[in-house]
Amino acid sequence: MTLNNLKPRLPDIIIRENWPLFPLSTLGTGGKAEFFAQPETVPQLQEIVRAAENTPVYVLGGGSNILIPDGVIHGLVISTRNLSSISWLDDRTAEIGAGFSLPVLVKTLREKNIGGLEFSAGIPGTLGGAIMGNAGAGGRGVCEFAESLNAVDAQGNLVALGRDDFSYGYRNCTLSGVIIASVVMSWNGDSWDEAKYSEFMAKRKNQPIGMRSAGCTFKNPEGHSAGKLLDDCGCKGLRIGGAFVSDVHANFILNGGNATSSDIIELADLCAKRVCESTGITLEPEIKTLSPCFSVK
Ligand SMILES: Cc1cc2nc3c(=O)[nH]c(=O)nc-3n(C[C@H](O)[C@H](O)[C@H](O)COP(=O)(O)OP(=O)(O)OC[C@H]3O[C@@H](n4cnc5c(N)ncnc54)[C@H](O)[C@@H]3O)c2cc1C
């Protein structure tokens, strides 16, 4: 694919070339997309996917759980940020665009006195990204409230998926090979629990606030806290290039300003190696590396 043959197929859509991706990730690292598009509507998203035949297609939501490799990302990177509509189907059910901000959703539910997502207090990103990783805290995750979703497949078709079409667990969802376009979220009759929300918000004080990160680097292994394991192995303060381990929370790797994604990968590997050597536990990354959603059709 070249810009010359992609652009004429999408006359109404802005396709960027060699587009820097670091501003679109909370870590603030990573290279450039060969091609980049930010559809405004689901039909535009479908058109873009259809036009991008035989090329790797990548999806970016809020970029808050992702490591974008350095250098050129060959193919087409699609940002869902403008798919941010919300339409209430009844008092407690809404169809929400994949690019809708999770913090805004939490604020909306708080204002409407609809309980359920209190545990999502302080989690950045979009709803689509949150569903893909079943984002949450305290043993809960946003997928609990997903009734159904619309997604775009590799052929550009809009497919409707119900609750039986995917399953989820701790920081994991089985959906793959599709781009989530919108999610029907439904909450039961619970009222908003402000005390619970404040409790989850308060826990954020044990995390580095206002620093460039992608949240927790590793998942908690069964029965353990990754942060404690890393702390016990002396990882706090470790540094490679511009990346360093927070001295507030050992499971946060921070970009001090001039880190590259390679610095972050090297530092994460070093931390995982230390934990493995001293405890025998293999840490699994929680941060995802930007990789193709689908490529050859
Ligand atoms: C300070 C901080 C605190 C955090 N705290 C928490 C926490 O407490 N709990 C928690 O679970 N997470 C936490 N995170 C991580 C992150 O905020 C969540 O995982 C968030 O839900 C990711 O959403 P996103 O839109 O940013 O996804 P992105 O980072 O953009 O993408 C994540 C993955 O989902 C894919 N993806 C995104 N959108 C779509 C879509 N529409 N269709 C298909 N695939 C898609 C991407 O390709 C990528 O593989 C934290 C992050 C930060 C920076």
The ligand as an SDF file (V2000), in Angstrom:
LIG
                    3D

 53 58  0  0  0  0  0  0  0  0999 V2000
   -1.7780    6.3890   35.5430 C   0  0  0  0  0  0  0  0  0  0  0  0
   -2.4270    5.1410   35.0180 C   0  0  0  0  0  0  0  0  0  0  0  0
   -3.1850    4.3540   35.8710 C   0  0  0  0  0  0  0  0  0  0  0  0
   -3.7950    3.1910   35.3900 C   0  0  0  0  0  0  0  0  0  0  0  0
   -4.5330    2.4310   36.2500 N   0  0  0  0  0  0  0  0  0  0  0  0
   -5.1580    1.3090   35.7910 C   0  0  0  0  0  0  0  0  0  0  0  0
   -5.9590    0.5050   36.6660 C   0  0  0  0  0  0  0  0  0  0  0  0
   -6.1270    0.7920   37.8420 O   0  0  0  0  0  0  0  0  0  0  0  0
   -6.5580   -0.6120   36.1510 N   0  0  0  0  0  0  0  0  0  0  0  0
   -6.4100   -0.9640   34.8280 C   0  0  0  0  0  0  0  0  0  0  0  0
   -7.0000   -1.9690   34.4160 O   0  0  0  0  0  0  0  0  0  0  0  0
   -5.6490   -0.2160   33.9880 N   0  0  0  0  0  0  0  0  0  0  0  0
   -5.0260    0.8910   34.4240 C   0  0  0  0  0  0  0  0  0  0  0  0
   -4.2540    1.6510   33.5780 N   0  0  0  0  0  0  0  0  0  0  0  0
   -4.0350    1.1910   32.1940 C   0  0  0  0  0  0  0  0  0  0  0  0
   -5.0240    1.7740   31.1670 C   0  0  0  0  0  0  0  0  0  0  0  0
   -5.5030    3.0180   31.5700 O   0  0  0  0  0  0  0  0  0  0  0  0
   -6.2260    0.8530   30.9060 C   0  0  0  0  0  0  0  0  0  0  0  0
   -5.7820   -0.4270   30.5480 O   0  0  0  0  0  0  0  0  0  0  0  0
   -7.1260    1.4380   29.8160 C   0  0  0  0  0  0  0  0  0  0  0  0
   -8.3560    0.7860   29.8720 O   0  0  0  0  0  0  0  0  0  0  0  0
   -6.5390    1.3280   28.4040 C   0  0  0  0  0  0  0  0  0  0  0  0
   -7.4330    1.9940   27.5010 O   0  0  0  0  0  0  0  0  0  0  0  0
   -6.8690    2.7940   26.2470 P   0  0  0  0  0  0  0  0  0  0  0  0
   -8.0110    3.3250   25.5030 O   0  0  0  0  0  0  0  0  0  0  0  0
   -5.8470    3.7670   26.6900 O   0  0  0  0  0  0  0  0  0  0  0  0
   -6.2170    1.5950   25.4400 O   0  0  0  0  0  0  0  0  0  0  0  0
   -4.8980    1.6420   24.5460 P   0  0  0  0  0  0  0  0  0  0  0  0
   -3.7070    1.7580   25.4390 O   0  0  0  0  0  0  0  0  0  0  0  0
   -5.0090    2.6180   23.4480 O   0  0  0  0  0  0  0  0  0  0  0  0
   -4.9400    0.1760   23.9130 O   0  0  0  0  0  0  0  0  0  0  0  0
   -4.8360   -0.9760   24.7320 C   0  0  0  0  0  0  0  0  0  0  0  0
   -5.0460   -2.2060   23.8280 C   0  0  0  0  0  0  0  0  0  0  0  0
   -6.3800   -2.2530   23.3600 O   0  0  0  0  0  0  0  0  0  0  0  0
   -6.4080   -2.2080   21.9270 C   0  0  0  0  0  0  0  0  0  0  0  0
   -7.5580   -1.3800   21.5780 N   0  0  0  0  0  0  0  0  0  0  0  0
   -7.8340   -0.1260   21.9900 C   0  0  0  0  0  0  0  0  0  0  0  0
   -9.0320    0.2880   21.5180 N   0  0  0  0  0  0  0  0  0  0  0  0
   -9.5110   -0.7300   20.7790 C   0  0  0  0  0  0  0  0  0  0  0  0
  -10.6880   -0.9310   20.0070 C   0  0  0  0  0  0  0  0  0  0  0  0
  -11.6350    0.0140   19.8830 N   0  0  0  0  0  0  0  0  0  0  0  0
  -10.8570   -2.1100   19.3680 N   0  0  0  0  0  0  0  0  0  0  0  0
   -9.9210   -3.0780   19.4470 C   0  0  0  0  0  0  0  0  0  0  0  0
   -8.7830   -2.9530   20.1600 N   0  0  0  0  0  0  0  0  0  0  0  0
   -8.5800   -1.7940   20.8110 C   0  0  0  0  0  0  0  0  0  0  0  0
   -5.0740   -1.6350   21.4920 C   0  0  0  0  0  0  0  0  0  0  0  0
   -4.7070   -2.0770   20.2100 O   0  0  0  0  0  0  0  0  0  0  0  0
   -4.1630   -2.1930   22.5900 C   0  0  0  0  0  0  0  0  0  0  0  0
   -3.8120   -3.5350   22.2960 O   0  0  0  0  0  0  0  0  0  0  0  0
   -3.6390    2.8190   34.0270 C   0  0  0  0  0  0  0  0  0  0  0  0
   -2.8760    3.6280   33.1730 C   0  0  0  0  0  0  0  0  0  0  0  0
   -2.2810    4.7780   33.6570 C   0  0  0  0  0  0  0  0  0  0  0  0
   -1.4770    5.6320   32.7150 C   0  0  0  0  0  0  0  0  0  0  0  0
  1  2  1  0
  2  3  1  0
  2 52  2  0
  3  4  2  0
  4  5  1  0
  4 50  1  0
  5  6  2  0
  6  7  1  0
  6 13  1  0
  7  8  2  0
  7  9  1  0
  9 10  1  0
 10 11  2  0
 10 12  1  0
 12 13  2  0
 13 14  1  0
 14 15  1  0
 14 50  1  0
 15 16  1  0
 16 17  1  0
 16 18  1  0
 18 19  1  0
 18 20  1  0
 20 21  1  0
 20 22  1  0
 22 23  1  0
 23 24  1  0
 24 25  2  0
 24 26  1  0
 24 27  1  0
 27 28  1  0
 28 29  2  0
 28 30  1  0
 28 31  1  0
 31 32  1  0
 32 33  1  0
 33 34  1  0
 33 48  1  0
 34 35  1  0
 35 36  1  0
 35 46  1  0
 36 37  1  0
 36 45  1  0
 37 38  2  0
 38 39  1  0
 39 40  1  0
 39 45  2  0
 40 41  1  0
 40 42  2  0
 42 43  1  0
 43 44  2  0
 44 45  1  0
 46 47  1  0
 46 48  1  0
 48 49  1  0
 50 51  2  0
 51 52  1  0
 52 53  1  0
M  END
$$$$
